[in-house]
Amino acid sequence: MAADPKAPSGWAGVETGWAVASTLLAGILVVGGFGYLADRVAGWDHVLLPIGIVLGGGLGIYAVWLQYGRDSDSDDDRA
């Protein structure tokens, strides 16, 4: 008898974890990279880089919340 293809495996949800981690990392790298480039253009010594890293982390968390954290049923309860 073959295994049930619909049965959850030990790897269920791993793709969600990778998507969350990559979204957070992308936010930090992209906005931090803009901060680094702005520092280079302005001639400053690491002023905007840490600001970009923190903002990128915050934007990454917000993007993850928009994708996975909102509950669509909670909007119906308020109306």
C-alpha positions as CSV (number, residue, x, y, z in Angstrom):
1,M,0.0,0.0,0.0
2,A,1.4,3.4,-1.0
3,A,1.8,6.3,1.4
4,D,-0.9,8.9,1.5
5,P,0.3,11.9,-0.6
6,K,-1.8,14.4,1.4
7,A,-0.4,13.4,4.8
8,P,1.8,16.1,6.3
9,S,5.5,15.3,6.5
10,G,8.1,16.6,8.8
11,W,9.0,19.2,6.3
12,A,5.6,20.9,6.2
13,G,6.0,24.7,6.5
14,V,9.7,24.8,5.7
15,E,9.0,26.8,2.5
16,T,7.2,29.4,4.6
17,G,10.2,29.7,7.0
18,W,12.6,30.2,4.1
19,A,10.2,32.8,2.6
20,V,10.1,34.7,5.8
21,A,13.9,34.5,6.4
22,S,14.7,35.6,2.8
23,T,12.2,38.5,3.0
24,L,13.8,39.8,6.2
25,L,17.3,39.4,4.8
26,A,16.4,41.1,1.5
27,G,14.9,44.1,3.4
28,I,18.1,44.5,5.4
29,L,20.4,44.1,2.4
30,V,18.5,46.3,0.0
31,V,17.8,49.2,2.3
32,G,21.1,48.9,4.0
33,G,22.8,48.9,0.6
34,F,21.0,52.1,-0.2
35,G,22.3,53.5,3.0
36,Y,25.8,52.4,2.1
37,L,25.6,54.0,-1.3
38,A,24.2,57.2,0.1
39,D,27.1,57.3,2.6
40,R,29.6,56.8,-0.3
41,V,28.0,59.6,-2.4
42,A,27.8,62.0,0.5
43,G,31.3,61.2,1.7
44,W,30.1,60.3,5.2
45,D,31.6,57.6,7.3
46,H,28.9,55.0,8.1
47,V,26.1,57.3,9.1
48,L,23.3,56.1,6.9
49,L,24.4,52.5,6.7
50,P,23.1,51.5,10.2
51,I,20.0,53.6,9.7
52,G,19.3,51.7,6.5
53,I,19.9,48.4,8.2
54,V,17.4,49.1,10.9
55,L,14.9,50.5,8.5
56,G,15.3,47.5,6.2
57,G,14.7,45.2,9.1
58,G,11.6,47.1,10.0
59,L,10.3,47.1,6.5
60,G,11.1,43.4,6.2
61,I,9.1,42.6,9.3
62,Y,6.2,44.7,7.9
63,A,6.4,42.9,4.6
64,V,6.2,39.5,6.4
65,W,3.3,40.7,8.5
66,L,1.5,41.8,5.4
67,Q,2.1,38.5,3.7
68,Y,1.6,36.0,6.6
69,G,0.4,37.8,9.7
70,R,-2.9,39.4,8.8
71,D,-6.0,37.5,9.5
72,S,-8.7,38.0,6.9
73,D,-11.5,37.0,9.2
74,S,-10.7,39.7,11.7
75,D,-11.8,42.5,9.3
76,D,-15.3,41.0,9.1
77,D,-15.7,41.2,12.9
78,R,-15.2,45.0,13.0
79,A,-17.9,45.8,10.5
